[in-house]
């Protein structure tokens, strides 16, 4: 007589790898949109300009504050 085997799939609460794989493109799209909105709305805040936006490698000079020169340029 064959013995029944219990097979469990890995999960965290109700999230299984199959469900995560299915919603990953949507999560990536919403995450990118949210990140862009935070950068857009935060671009008027001086501390956001100084600490985040000026550190972007290629386009960071666009948000450079006048009179605030980096110590790397000295």
PQR file of N, CA, C, O and H, with PARSE charges and radii, in Angstrom:
ATOM      1  N   UNK A   1       0.845  -1.174   0.000 -0.4000 1.5000
ATOM      2  CA  UNK A   1       0.000   0.000   0.000 -0.0000 2.0000
ATOM      3  C   UNK A   1       0.891   1.237   0.000  0.5500 1.7000
ATOM      4  O   UNK A   1       1.748   1.367   0.874 -0.5500 1.4000
ATOM      5  N   UNK A   2       0.710   2.163  -0.969 -0.4000 1.5000
ATOM      6  CA  UNK A   2       1.544   3.353  -1.034 -0.0000 2.0000
ATOM      7  C   UNK A   2       1.249   4.300   0.137  0.5500 1.7000
ATOM      8  O   UNK A   2       0.122   4.423   0.616 -0.5500 1.4000
ATOM      9  H   UNK A   2       0.014   2.057  -1.678  0.4000 1.0000
ATOM     10  N   UNK A   3       2.309   4.946   0.557 -0.4000 1.5000
ATOM     11  CA  UNK A   3       2.186   5.891   1.668 -0.0000 2.0000
ATOM     12  C   UNK A   3       2.057   7.295   1.080  0.5500 1.7000
ATOM     13  O   UNK A   3       2.796   7.662   0.167 -0.5500 1.4000
ATOM     14  H   UNK A   3       3.225   4.846   0.168  0.4000 1.0000
ATOM     15  N   UNK A   4       1.122   8.069   1.605 -0.4000 1.5000
ATOM     16  CA  UNK A   4       0.935   9.440   1.119 -0.0000 2.0000
ATOM     17  C   UNK A   4       2.065  10.318   1.639  0.5500 1.7000
ATOM     18  O   UNK A   4       2.462  10.221   2.800 -0.5500 1.4000
ATOM     19  H   UNK A   4       0.522   7.771   2.347  0.4000 1.0000
ATOM     20  N   UNK A   5       2.571  11.169   0.768 -0.4000 1.5000
ATOM     21  CA  UNK A   5       3.638  12.089   1.161 -0.0000 2.0000
ATOM     22  C   UNK A   5       3.083  13.508   1.187  0.5500 1.7000
ATOM     23  O   UNK A   5       2.374  13.938   0.277 -0.5500 1.4000
ATOM     24  H   UNK A   5       2.249  11.248  -0.175  0.4000 1.0000
ATOM     25  N   UNK A   6       3.419  14.203   2.232 -0.4000 1.5000
ATOM     26  CA  UNK A   6       3.048  15.603   2.326 -0.0000 2.0000
ATOM     27  C   UNK A   6       4.181  16.438   1.751  0.5500 1.7000
ATOM     28  O   UNK A   6       5.333  16.302   2.162 -0.5500 1.4000
ATOM     29  H   UNK A   6       3.995  13.854   2.971  0.4000 1.0000
ATOM     30  N   UNK A   7       3.855  17.284   0.816 -0.4000 1.5000
ATOM     31  CA  UNK A   7       4.836  18.162   0.200 -0.0000 2.0000
ATOM     32  C   UNK A   7       4.386  19.594   0.456  0.5500 1.7000
ATOM     33  O   UNK A   7       3.287  19.994   0.073 -0.5500 1.4000
ATOM     34  H   UNK A   7       2.919  17.394   0.482  0.4000 1.0000
ATOM     35  N   UNK A   8       5.253  20.353   1.109 -0.4000 1.5000
ATOM     36  CA  UNK A   8       4.878  21.744   1.346 -0.0000 2.0000
ATOM     37  C   UNK A   8       5.769  22.652   0.517  0.5500 1.7000
ATOM     38  O   UNK A   8       6.960  22.392   0.350 -0.5500 1.4000
ATOM     39  H   UNK A   8       6.146  20.028   1.421  0.4000 1.0000
ATOM     40  N   UNK A   9       5.183  23.704   0.007 -0.4000 1.5000
ATOM     41  CA  UNK A   9       5.954  24.671  -0.753 -0.0000 2.0000
ATOM     42  C   UNK A   9       6.419  25.766   0.207  0.5500 1.7000
ATOM     43  O   UNK A   9       5.707  26.100   1.154 -0.5500 1.4000
ATOM     44  H   UNK A   9       4.215  23.915   0.143  0.4000 1.0000
ATOM     45  N   UNK A  10       7.594  26.320  -0.025 -0.4000 1.5000
ATOM     46  CA  UNK A  10       8.064  27.382   0.864 -0.0000 2.0000
ATOM     47  C   UNK A  10       7.145  28.601   0.740  0.5500 1.7000
ATOM     48  O   UNK A  10       6.712  28.963  -0.354 -0.5500 1.4000
ATOM     49  H   UNK A  10       8.172  26.048  -0.794  0.4000 1.0000
ATOM     50  N   UNK A  11       6.862  29.220   1.879 -0.4000 1.5000
ATOM     51  CA  UNK A  11       5.993  30.387   1.867 -0.0000 2.0000
ATOM     52  C   UNK A  11       6.285  31.264   3.074  0.5500 1.7000
ATOM     53  O   UNK A  11       6.861  30.827   4.071 -0.5500 1.4000
ATOM     54  H   UNK A  11       7.214  28.926   2.768  0.4000 1.0000
ATOM     55  N   UNK A  12       5.872  32.497   2.948 -0.4000 1.5000
ATOM     56  CA  UNK A  12       5.955  33.454   4.041 -0.0000 2.0000
ATOM     57  C   UNK A  12       4.557  34.022   4.188  0.5500 1.7000
ATOM     58  O   UNK A  12       4.092  34.774   3.331 -0.5500 1.4000
ATOM     59  H   UNK A  12       5.404  32.851   2.138  0.4000 1.0000
ATOM     60  N   UNK A  13       3.888  33.664   5.270 -0.4000 1.5000
ATOM     61  CA  UNK A  13       2.472  33.967   5.461 -0.0000 2.0000
ATOM     62  C   UNK A  13       1.705  33.340   4.295  0.5500 1.7000
ATOM     63  O   UNK A  13       1.670  32.114   4.190 -0.5500 1.4000
ATOM     64  H   UNK A  13       4.265  33.053   5.966  0.4000 1.0000
ATOM     65  N   UNK A  14       1.101  34.125   3.430 -0.4000 1.5000
ATOM     66  CA  UNK A  14       0.370  33.567   2.295 -0.0000 2.0000
ATOM     67  C   UNK A  14       1.095  33.785   0.966  0.5500 1.7000
ATOM     68  O   UNK A  14       0.542  33.493  -0.094 -0.5500 1.4000
ATOM     69  H   UNK A  14       1.130  35.121   3.516  0.4000 1.0000
ATOM     70  N   UNK A  15       2.322  34.291   1.014 -0.4000 1.5000
ATOM     71  CA  UNK A  15       3.066  34.589  -0.204 -0.0000 2.0000
ATOM     72  C   UNK A  15       3.960  33.403  -0.560  0.5500 1.7000
ATOM     73  O   UNK A  15       4.869  33.042   0.188 -0.5500 1.4000
ATOM     74  H   UNK A  15       2.772  34.528   1.875  0.4000 1.0000
ATOM     75  N   UNK A  16       3.687  32.819  -1.695 -0.4000 1.5000
ATOM     76  CA  UNK A  16       4.503  31.715  -2.199 -0.0000 2.0000
ATOM     77  C   UNK A  16       5.382  32.237  -3.336  0.5500 1.7000
ATOM     78  O   UNK A  16       5.106  33.307  -3.877 -0.5500 1.4000
ATOM     79  H   UNK A  16       2.949  33.112  -2.303  0.4000 1.0000
ATOM     80  N   UNK A  17       6.432  31.506  -3.706 -0.4000 1.5000
ATOM     81  CA  UNK A  17       7.278  31.956  -4.830 -0.0000 2.0000
ATOM     82  C   UNK A  17       6.499  32.143  -6.135  0.5500 1.7000
ATOM     83  O   UNK A  17       6.813  33.036  -6.922 -0.5500 1.4000
ATOM     84  H   UNK A  17       6.657  30.637  -3.266  0.4000 1.0000
ATOM     85  N   UNK A  18       5.490  31.307  -6.362 -0.4000 1.5000
ATOM     86  CA  UNK A  18       4.699  31.443  -7.585 -0.0000 2.0000
ATOM     87  C   UNK A  18       3.912  32.750  -7.590  0.5500 1.7000
ATOM     88  O   UNK A  18       3.849  33.432  -8.613 -0.5500 1.4000
ATOM     89  H   UNK A  18       5.235  30.582  -5.722  0.4000 1.0000
ATOM     90  N   UNK A  19       3.317  33.100  -6.458 -0.4000 1.5000
ATOM     91  CA  UNK A  19       2.574  34.361  -6.374 -0.0000 2.0000
ATOM     92  C   UNK A  19       3.516  35.553  -6.504  0.5500 1.7000
ATOM     93  O   UNK A  19       3.186  36.539  -7.164 -0.5500 1.4000
ATOM     94  H   UNK A  19       3.368  32.546  -5.628  0.4000 1.0000
ATOM     95  N   UNK A  20       4.682  35.466  -5.878 -0.4000 1.5000
ATOM     96  CA  UNK A  20       5.643  36.553  -5.955 -0.0000 2.0000
ATOM     97  C   UNK A  20       6.132  36.749  -7.384  0.5500 1.7000
ATOM     98  O   UNK A  20       6.278  37.886  -7.834 -0.5500 1.4000
ATOM     99  H   UNK A  20       4.950  34.665  -5.343  0.4000 1.0000
ATOM    100  N   UNK A  21       6.384  35.672  -8.097 -0.4000 1.5000
ATOM    101  CA  UNK A  21       6.833  35.753  -9.478 -0.0000 2.0000
ATOM    102  C   UNK A  21       5.761  36.389 -10.364  0.5500 1.7000
ATOM    103  O   UNK A  21       6.076  37.114 -11.308 -0.5500 1.4000
ATOM    104  H   UNK A  21       6.265  34.749  -7.732  0.4000 1.0000
ATOM    105  N   UNK A  22       4.494  36.112 -10.053 -0.4000 1.5000
ATOM    106  CA  UNK A  22       3.401  36.632 -10.855 -0.0000 2.0000
ATOM    107  C   UNK A  22       3.193  38.140 -10.657  0.5500 1.7000
ATOM    108  O   UNK A  22       2.818  38.838 -11.599 -0.5500 1.4000
ATOM    109  H   UNK A  22       4.238  35.523  -9.287  0.4000 1.0000
ATOM    110  N   UNK A  23       3.432  38.646  -9.445 -0.4000 1.5000
ATOM    111  CA  UNK A  23       3.197  40.070  -9.175 -0.0000 2.0000
ATOM    112  C   UNK A  23       4.468  40.910  -9.235  0.5500 1.7000
ATOM    113  O   UNK A  23       4.391  42.127  -9.065 -0.5500 1.4000
ATOM    114  H   UNK A  23       3.737  38.079  -8.679  0.4000 1.0000
ATOM    115  N   UNK A  24       5.629  40.315  -9.468 -0.4000 1.5000
ATOM    116  CA  UNK A  24       6.892  41.050  -9.485 -0.0000 2.0000
ATOM    117  C   UNK A  24       6.925  42.181 -10.516  0.5500 1.7000
ATOM    118  O   UNK A  24       7.403  43.262 -10.174 -0.5500 1.4000
ATOM    119  H   UNK A  24       5.692  39.326  -9.606  0.4000 1.0000
ATOM    120  N   UNK A  25       6.453  42.006 -11.749 -0.4000 1.5000
ATOM    121  CA  UNK A  25       6.475  43.136 -12.693 -0.0000 2.0000
ATOM    122  C   UNK A  25       5.628  44.320 -12.215  0.5500 1.7000
ATOM    123  O   UNK A  25       6.021  45.474 -12.381 -0.5500 1.4000
ATOM    124  H   UNK A  25       6.065  41.127 -12.027  0.4000 1.0000
ATOM    125  N   UNK A  26       4.493  44.036 -11.634 -0.4000 1.5000
ATOM    126  CA  UNK A  26       3.634  45.112 -11.128 -0.0000 2.0000
ATOM    127  C   UNK A  26       4.303  45.824  -9.954  0.5500 1.7000
ATOM    128  O   UNK A  26       4.263  47.051  -9.867 -0.5500 1.4000
ATOM    129  H   UNK A  26       4.174  43.098 -11.498  0.4000 1.0000
ATOM    130  N   UNK A  27       4.915  45.061  -9.056 -0.4000 1.5000
ATOM    131  CA  UNK A  27       5.614  45.675  -7.921 -0.0000 2.0000
ATOM    132  C   UNK A  27       6.782  46.528  -8.386  0.5500 1.7000
ATOM    133  O   UNK A  27       7.025  47.597  -7.826 -0.5500 1.4000
ATOM    134  H   UNK A  27       4.947  44.064  -9.126  0.4000 1.0000
ATOM    135  N   UNK A  28       7.510  46.075  -9.404 -0.4000 1.5000
ATOM    136  CA  UNK A  28       8.632  46.850  -9.926 -0.0000 2.0000
ATOM    137  C   UNK A  28       8.146  48.148 -10.565  0.5500 1.7000
ATOM    138  O   UNK A  28       8.770  49.195 -10.395 -0.5500 1.4000
ATOM    139  H   UNK A  28       7.313  45.206  -9.859  0.4000 1.0000
ATOM    140  N   UNK A  29       7.042  48.084 -11.295 -0.4000 1.5000
ATOM    141  CA  UNK A  29       6.491  49.276 -11.933 -0.0000 2.0000
ATOM    142  C   UNK A  29       6.038  50.291 -10.890  0.5500 1.7000
ATOM    143  O   UNK A  29       6.361  51.475 -10.991 -0.5500 1.4000
ATOM    144  H   UNK A  29       6.535  47.233 -11.433  0.4000 1.0000
ATOM    145  N   UNK A  30       5.290  49.831  -9.888 -0.4000 1.5000
ATOM    146  CA  UNK A  30       4.830  50.733  -8.828 -0.0000 2.0000
ATOM    147  C   UNK A  30       5.999  51.277  -8.028  0.5500 1.7000
ATOM    148  O   UNK A  30       5.970  52.437  -7.618 -0.5500 1.4000
ATOM    149  H   UNK A  30       5.027  48.870  -9.806  0.4000 1.0000
ATOM    150  N   UNK A  31       7.024  50.476  -7.795 -0.4000 1.5000
ATOM    151  CA  UNK A  31       8.193  50.937  -7.054 -0.0000 2.0000
ATOM    152  C   UNK A  31       8.966  52.009  -7.806  0.5500 1.7000
ATOM    153  O   UNK A  31       9.402  52.997  -7.214 -0.5500 1.4000
ATOM    154  H   UNK A  31       7.047  49.533  -8.128  0.4000 1.0000
ATOM    155  N   UNK A  32       9.136  51.817  -9.107 -0.4000 1.5000
ATOM    156  CA  UNK A  32       9.834  52.817  -9.918 -0.0000 2.0000
ATOM    157  C   UNK A  32       9.034  54.115  -9.984  0.5500 1.7000
ATOM    158  O   UNK A  32       9.604  55.203  -9.910 -0.5500 1.4000
ATOM    159  H   UNK A  32       8.782  51.014  -9.588  0.4000 1.0000
ATOM    160  N   UNK A  33       7.731  54.002 -10.121 -0.4000 1.5000
ATOM    161  CA  UNK A  33       6.883  55.194 -10.149 -0.0000 2.0000
ATOM    162  C   UNK A  33       6.904  55.944  -8.826  0.5500 1.7000
ATOM    163  O   UNK A  33       6.947  57.174  -8.805 -0.5500 1.4000
ATOM    164  H   UNK A  33       7.267  53.118 -10.182  0.4000 1.0000
ATOM    165  N   UNK A  34       6.874  55.212  -7.734 -0.4000 1.5000
ATOM    166  CA  UNK A  34       6.926  55.835  -6.419 -0.0000 2.0000
ATOM    167  C   UNK A  34       8.274  56.508  -6.194  0.5500 1.7000
ATOM    168  O   UNK A  34       8.329  57.618  -5.664 -0.5500 1.4000
ATOM    169  H   UNK A  34       6.839  54.213  -7.751  0.4000 1.0000
ATOM    170  N   UNK A  35       9.353  55.856  -6.588 -0.4000 1.5000
ATOM    171  CA  UNK A  35      10.680  56.455  -6.446 -0.0000 2.0000
ATOM    172  C   UNK A  35      10.820  57.722  -7.264  0.5500 1.7000
ATOM    173  O   UNK A  35      11.401  58.703  -6.799 -0.5500 1.4000
ATOM    174  H   UNK A  35       9.308  54.954  -7.019  0.4000 1.0000
ATOM    175  N   UNK A  36      10.293  57.709  -8.483 -0.4000 1.5000
ATOM    176  CA  UNK A  36      10.345  58.907  -9.322 -0.0000 2.0000
ATOM    177  C   UNK A  36       9.529  60.038  -8.709  0.5500 1.7000
ATOM    178  O   UNK A  36       9.947  61.195  -8.745 -0.5500 1.4000
ATOM    179  H   UNK A  36       9.821  56.912  -8.861  0.4000 1.0000
ATOM    180  N   UNK A  37       8.368  59.711  -8.148 -0.4000 1.5000
ATOM    181  CA  UNK A  37       7.537  60.741  -7.524 -0.0000 2.0000
ATOM    182  C   UNK A  37       8.212  61.331  -6.290  0.5500 1.7000
ATOM    183  O   UNK A  37       8.142  62.540  -6.070 -0.5500 1.4000
ATOM    184  H   UNK A  37       8.028  58.771  -8.119  0.4000 1.0000
ATOM    185  N   UNK A  38       8.856  60.503  -5.492 -0.4000 1.5000
ATOM    186  CA  UNK A  38       9.562  61.009  -4.307 -0.0000 2.0000
ATOM    187  C   UNK A  38      10.697  61.942  -4.716  0.5500 1.7000
ATOM    188  O   UNK A  38      10.889  62.992  -4.104 -0.5500 1.4000
ATOM    189  H   UNK A  38       8.913  59.521  -5.671  0.4000 1.0000
ATOM    190  N   UNK A  39      11.443  61.564  -5.743 -0.4000 1.5000
ATOM    191  CA  UNK A  39      12.524  62.435  -6.217 -0.0000 2.0000
ATOM    192  C   UNK A  39      11.980  63.724  -6.815  0.5500 1.7000
ATOM    193  O   UNK A  39      12.566  64.789  -6.619 -0.5500 1.4000
ATOM    194  H   UNK A  39      11.287  60.711  -6.240  0.4000 1.0000
ATOM    195  N   UNK A  40      10.865  63.644  -7.542 -0.4000 1.5000
ATOM    196  CA  UNK A  40      10.280  64.837  -8.141 -0.0000 2.0000
ATOM    197  C   UNK A  40       9.768  65.797  -7.077  0.5500 1.7000
ATOM    198  O   UNK A  40      10.071  66.989  -7.119 -0.5500 1.4000
ATOM    199  H   UNK A  40      10.389  62.779  -7.701  0.4000 1.0000
ATOM    200  N   UNK A  41       8.995  65.287  -6.124 -0.4000 1.5000
ATOM    201  CA  UNK A  41       8.428  66.148  -5.095 -0.0000 2.0000
ATOM    202  C   UNK A  41       9.478  66.603  -4.092  0.5500 1.7000
ATOM    203  O   UNK A  41       9.338  67.664  -3.483 -0.5500 1.4000
ATOM    204  H   UNK A  41       8.748  64.319  -6.089  0.4000 1.0000
ATOM    205  N   UNK A  42      10.527  65.807  -3.917 -0.4000 1.5000
ATOM    206  CA  UNK A  42      11.578  66.178  -2.992 -0.0000 2.0000
ATOM    207  C   UNK A  42      12.642  67.063  -3.588  0.5500 1.7000
ATOM    208  O   UNK A  42      13.533  67.520  -2.873 -0.5500 1.4000
ATOM    209  H   UNK A  42      10.640  64.945  -4.411  0.4000 1.0000
ATOM    210  N   UNK A  43      12.574  67.319  -4.883 -0.4000 1.5000
ATOM    211  CA  UNK A  43      13.616  68.113  -5.524 -0.0000 2.0000
ATOM    212  C   UNK A  43      13.592  69.576  -5.102  0.5500 1.7000
ATOM    213  O   UNK A  43      14.563  70.291  -5.348 -0.5500 1.4000
ATOM    214  H   UNK A  43      11.849  66.948  -5.465  0.4000 1.0000
ATOM    215  N   UNK A  44      12.535  70.037  -4.487 -0.4000 1.5000
ATOM    216  CA  UNK A  44      12.466  71.415  -3.999 -0.0000 2.0000
ATOM    217  C   UNK A  44      12.982  71.557  -2.570  0.5500 1.7000
ATOM    218  O   UNK A  44      13.167  72.677  -2.093 -0.5500 1.4000
ATOM    219  H   UNK A  44      11.746  69.457  -4.288  0.4000 1.0000
ATOM    220  N   UNK A  45      13.213  70.465  -1.894 -0.4000 1.5000
ATOM    221  CA  UNK A  45      13.688  70.495  -0.516 -0.0000 2.0000
ATOM    222  C   UNK A  45      15.217  70.574  -0.528  0.5500 1.7000
ATOM    223  O   UNK A  45      15.872  69.698  -1.094 -0.5500 1.4000
ATOM    224  H   UNK A  45      13.063  69.555  -2.282  0.4000 1.0000
ATOM    225  N   UNK A  46      15.800  71.621   0.093 -0.4000 1.5000
ATOM    226  CA  UNK A  46      17.259  71.799   0.009 -0.0000 2.0000
ATOM    227  C   UNK A  46      18.070  70.616   0.535  0.5500 1.7000
ATOM    228  O   UNK A  46      19.096  70.270  -0.050 -0.5500 1.4000
ATOM    229  H   UNK A  46      15.269  72.332   0.553  0.4000 1.0000
ATOM    230  N   UNK A  47      17.633  69.994   1.622 -0.4000 1.5000
ATOM    231  CA  UNK A  47      18.421  68.873   2.163 -0.0000 2.0000
ATOM    232  C   UNK A  47      18.346  67.664   1.228  0.5500 1.7000
ATOM    233  O   UNK A  47      19.291  66.878   1.153 -0.5500 1.4000
ATOM    234  H   UNK A  47      16.800  70.275   2.098  0.4000 1.0000
ATOM    235  N   UNK A  48      17.229  67.515   0.519 -0.4000 1.5000
ATOM    236  CA  UNK A  48      17.111  66.428  -0.461 -0.0000 2.0000
ATOM    237  C   UNK A  48      18.053  66.695  -1.635  0.5500 1.7000
ATOM    238  O   UNK A  48      18.687  65.772  -2.146 -0.5500 1.4000
ATOM    239  H   UNK A  48      16.462  68.153   0.581  0.4000 1.0000
ATOM    240  N   UNK A  49      18.143  67.951  -2.059 -0.4000 1.5000
ATOM    241  CA  UNK A  49      19.069  68.298  -3.143 -0.0000 2.0000
ATOM    242  C   UNK A  49      20.500  68.003  -2.734  0.5500 1.7000
ATOM    243  O   UNK A  49      21.262  67.398  -3.488 -0.5500 1.4000
ATOM    244  H   UNK A  49      17.628  68.700  -1.643  0.4000 1.0000
ATOM    245  N   UNK A  50      20.857  68.436  -1.527 -0.4000 1.5000
ATOM    246  CA  UNK A  50      22.246  68.318  -1.080 -0.0000 2.0000
ATOM    247  C   UNK A  50      22.640  66.873  -0.809  0.5500 1.7000
ATOM    248  O   UNK A  50      23.711  66.435  -1.229 -0.5500 1.4000
ATOM    249  H   UNK A  50      20.238  68.927  -0.915  0.4000 1.0000
ATOM    250  N   UNK A  51      21.795  66.134  -0.118 -0.4000 1.5000
ATOM    251  CA  UNK A  51      22.168  64.791   0.330 -0.0000 2.0000
ATOM    252  C   UNK A  51      21.893  63.689  -0.684  0.5500 1.7000
ATOM    253  O   UNK A  51      22.578  62.666  -0.669 -0.5500 1.4000
ATOM    254  H   UNK A  51      20.925  66.490   0.224  0.4000 1.0000
ATOM    255  N   UNK A  52      20.916  63.863  -1.559 -0.4000 1.5000
ATOM    256  CA  UNK A  52      20.537  62.770  -2.452 -0.0000 2.0000
ATOM    257  C   UNK A  52      20.786  63.120  -3.915  0.5500 1.7000
ATOM    258  O   UNK A  52      21.525  62.420  -4.608 -0.5500 1.4000
ATOM    259  H   UNK A  52      20.359  64.694  -1.571  0.4000 1.0000
ATOM    260  N   UNK A  53      20.173  64.197  -4.380 -0.4000 1.5000
ATOM    261  CA  UNK A  53      20.168  64.464  -5.816 -0.0000 2.0000
ATOM    262  C   UNK A  53      21.537  64.860  -6.361  0.5500 1.7000
ATOM    263  O   UNK A  53      21.873  64.498  -7.489 -0.5500 1.4000
ATOM    264  H   UNK A  53      19.573  64.765  -3.817  0.4000 1.0000
ATOM    265  N   UNK A  54      22.336  65.597  -5.583 -0.4000 1.5000
ATOM    266  CA  UNK A  54      23.656  65.981  -6.087 -0.0000 2.0000
ATOM    267  C   UNK A  54      24.625  64.802  -6.119  0.5500 1.7000
ATOM    268  O   UNK A  54      25.690  64.909  -6.727 -0.5500 1.4000
ATOM    269  H   UNK A  54      22.064  65.891  -4.667  0.4000 1.0000
ATOM    270  N   UNK A  55      24.288  63.694  -5.488 -0.4000 1.5000
ATOM    271  CA  UNK A  55      25.157  62.513  -5.455 -0.0000 2.0000
ATOM    272  C   UNK A  55      24.899  61.556  -6.620  0.5500 1.7000
ATOM    273  O   UNK A  55      25.592  60.547  -6.748 -0.5500 1.4000
ATOM    274  H   UNK A  55      23.423  63.608  -4.994  0.4000 1.0000
ATOM    275  N   UNK A  56      23.910  61.859  -7.474 -0.4000 1.5000
ATOM    276  CA  UNK A  56      23.645  61.017  -8.640 -0.0000 2.0000
ATOM    277  C   UNK A  56      24.808  61.189  -9.617  0.5500 1.7000
ATOM    278  O   UNK A  56      25.158  62.320  -9.951 -0.5500 1.4000
ATOM    279  H   UNK A  56      23.348  62.679  -7.370  0.4000 1.0000
ATOM    280  N   UNK A  57      25.417  60.092 -10.084 -0.4000 1.5000
ATOM    281  CA  UNK A  57      26.669  60.185 -10.830 -0.0000 2.0000
ATOM    282  C   UNK A  57      26.677  61.094 -12.058  0.5500 1.7000
ATOM    283  O   UNK A  57      27.567  61.939 -12.154 -0.5500 1.4000
ATOM    284  H   UNK A  57      25.133  59.173  -9.812  0.4000 1.0000
ATOM    285  N   UNK A  58      25.770  60.976 -12.973 -0.4000 1.5000
ATOM    286  CA  UNK A  58      25.871  61.694 -14.236 -0.0000 2.0000
ATOM    287  C   UNK A  58      25.167  63.046 -14.196  0.5500 1.7000
ATOM    288  O   UNK A  58      25.699  64.030 -14.710 -0.5500 1.4000
ATOM    289  H   UNK A  58      25.047  60.290 -12.895  0.4000 1.0000
ATOM    290  N   UNK A  59      23.990  63.111 -13.600 -0.4000 1.5000
ATOM    291  CA  UNK A  59      23.190  64.334 -13.653 -0.0000 2.0000
ATOM    292  C   UNK A  59      23.138  65.079 -12.328  0.5500 1.7000
ATOM    293  O   UNK A  59      22.287  65.951 -12.152 -0.5500 1.4000
ATOM    294  H   UNK A  59      23.558  62.311 -13.182  0.4000 1.0000
ATOM    295  N   UNK A  60      24.014  64.765 -11.403 -0.4000 1.5000
ATOM    296  CA  UNK A  60      24.000  65.402 -10.092 -0.0000 2.0000
ATOM    297  C   UNK A  60      24.307  66.883 -10.115  0.5500 1.7000
ATOM    298  O   UNK A  60      23.845  67.617  -9.241 -0.5500 1.4000
ATOM    299  H   UNK A  60      24.706  64.058 -11.545  0.4000 1.0000
ATOM    300  N   UNK A  61      25.084  67.350 -11.102 -0.4000 1.5000
ATOM    301  CA  UNK A  61      25.414  68.773 -11.185 -0.0000 2.0000
ATOM    302  C   UNK A  61      24.203  69.639 -11.501  0.5500 1.7000
ATOM    303  O   UNK A  61      24.229  70.844 -11.246 -0.5500 1.4000
ATOM    304  H   UNK A  61      25.459  66.753 -11.811  0.4000 1.0000
ATOM    305  N   UNK A  62      23.159  69.061 -12.042 -0.4000 1.5000
ATOM    306  CA  UNK A  62      21.943  69.810 -12.349 -0.0000 2.0000
ATOM    307  C   UNK A  62      21.331  70.394 -11.081  0.5500 1.7000
ATOM    308  O   UNK A  62      20.776  71.492 -11.110 -0.5500 1.4000
ATOM    309  H   UNK A  62      23.139  68.083 -12.249  0.4000 1.0000
ATOM    310  N   UNK A  63      21.427  69.667  -9.968 -0.4000 1.5000
ATOM    311  CA  UNK A  63      20.843  70.098  -8.703 -0.0000 2.0000
ATOM    312  C   UNK A  63      21.859  70.721  -7.751  0.5500 1.7000
ATOM    313  O   UNK A  63      21.541  70.953  -6.585 -0.5500 1.4000
ATOM    314  H   UNK A  63      21.878  68.775  -9.944  0.4000 1.0000
ATOM    315  N   UNK A  64      23.048  70.989  -8.213 -0.4000 1.5000
ATOM    316  CA  UNK A  64      24.078  71.551  -7.339 -0.0000 2.0000
ATOM    317  C   UNK A  64      23.631  72.914  -6.811  0.5500 1.7000
ATOM    318  O   UNK A  64      23.142  73.754  -7.567 -0.5500 1.4000
ATOM    319  H   UNK A  64      23.306  70.801  -9.161  0.4000 1.0000
ATOM    320  N   UNK A  65      23.805  73.120  -5.515 -0.4000 1.5000
ATOM    321  CA  UNK A  65      23.435  74.381  -4.886 -0.0000 2.0000
ATOM    322  C   UNK A  65      24.561  75.388  -5.053  0.5500 1.7000
ATOM    323  O   UNK A  65      25.730  75.012  -4.969 -0.5500 1.4000
ATOM    324  H   UNK A  65      24.202  72.438  -4.901  0.4000 1.0000
ATOM    325  N   UNK A  66      24.242  76.660  -5.287 -0.4000 1.5000
ATOM    326  CA  UNK A  66      25.302  77.660  -5.431 -0.0000 2.0000
ATOM    327  C   UNK A  66      26.038  77.865  -4.112  0.5500 1.7000
ATOM    328  O   UNK A  66      25.418  77.948  -3.052 -0.5500 1.4000
ATOM    329  H   UNK A  66      23.292  76.965  -5.356  0.4000 1.0000
ATOM    330  N   UNK A  67      27.353  77.945  -4.184 -0.4000 1.5000
ATOM    331  CA  UNK A  67      28.160  78.145  -2.984 -0.0000 2.0000
ATOM    332  C   UNK A  67      28.415  76.884  -2.199  0.5500 1.7000
ATOM    333  O   UNK A  67      29.140  76.925  -1.205 -0.5500 1.4000
ATOM    334  H   UNK A  67      27.857  77.877  -5.045  0.4000 1.0000
ATOM    335  N   UNK A  68      27.852  75.771  -2.601 -0.4000 1.5000
ATOM    336  CA  UNK A  68      28.050  74.506  -1.900 -0.0000 2.0000
ATOM    337  C   UNK A  68      28.915  73.608  -2.765  0.5500 1.7000
ATOM    338  O   UNK A  68      28.406  72.841  -3.582 -0.5500 1.4000
ATOM    339  H   UNK A  68      27.263  75.738  -3.408  0.4000 1.0000
ATOM    340  N   UNK A  69      30.225  73.704  -2.583 -0.4000 1.5000
ATOM    341  CA  UNK A  69      31.142  72.910  -3.395 -0.0000 2.0000
ATOM    342  C   UNK A  69      31.584  71.683  -2.616  0.5500 1.7000
ATOM    343  O   UNK A  69      31.775  71.731  -1.401 -0.5500 1.4000
ATOM    344  H   UNK A  69      30.639  74.327  -1.920  0.4000 1.0000
ATOM    345  N   UNK A  70      31.735  70.630  -3.308 -0.4000 1.5000
ATOM    346  CA  UNK A  70      32.149  69.370  -2.704 -0.0000 2.0000
ATOM    347  C   UNK A  70      33.628  69.431  -2.325  0.5500 1.7000
ATOM    348  O   UNK A  70      34.414  70.125  -2.970 -0.5500 1.4000
ATOM    349  H   UNK A  70      31.580  70.590  -4.296  0.4000 1.0000
ATOM    350  N   UNK A  71      33.993  68.707  -1.285 -0.4000 1.5000
ATOM    351  CA  UNK A  71      35.382  68.668  -0.858 -0.0000 2.0000
ATOM    352  C   UNK A  71      36.239  67.899  -1.849  0.5500 1.7000
ATOM    353  O   UNK A  71      37.461  68.049  -1.856 -0.5500 1.4000
ATOM    354  H   UNK A  71      33.355  68.144  -0.761  0.4000 1.0000
ATOM    355  N   UNK A  72      35.610  67.066  -2.696 -0.4000 1.5000
ATOM    356  CA  UNK A  72      36.362  66.300  -3.693 -0.0000 2.0000
ATOM    357  C   UNK A  72      36.912  67.194  -4.791  0.5500 1.7000
ATOM    358  O   UNK A  72      37.905  66.835  -5.424 -0.5500 1.4000
ATOM    359  H   UNK A  72      34.617  66.944  -2.690  0.4000 1.0000
ATOM    360  N   UNK A  73      36.302  68.344  -5.037 -0.4000 1.5000
ATOM    361  CA  UNK A  73      36.725  69.218  -6.111 -0.0000 2.0000
ATOM    362  C   UNK A  73      37.894  70.103  -5.709  0.5500 1.7000
ATOM    363  O   UNK A  73      38.511  70.718  -6.578 -0.5500 1.4000
ATOM    364  H   UNK A  73      35.495  68.635  -4.522  0.4000 1.0000
ATOM    365  N   UNK A  74      38.222  70.190  -4.430 -0.4000 1.5000
ATOM    366  CA  UNK A  74      39.301  71.076  -3.971 -0.0000 2.0000
ATOM    367  C   UNK A  74      40.659  70.510  -4.260  0.5500 1.7000
ATOM    368  O   UNK A  74      41.669  71.135  -3.937 -0.5500 1.4000
ATOM    369  H   UNK A  74      37.721  69.690  -3.723  0.4000 1.0000
TER
END
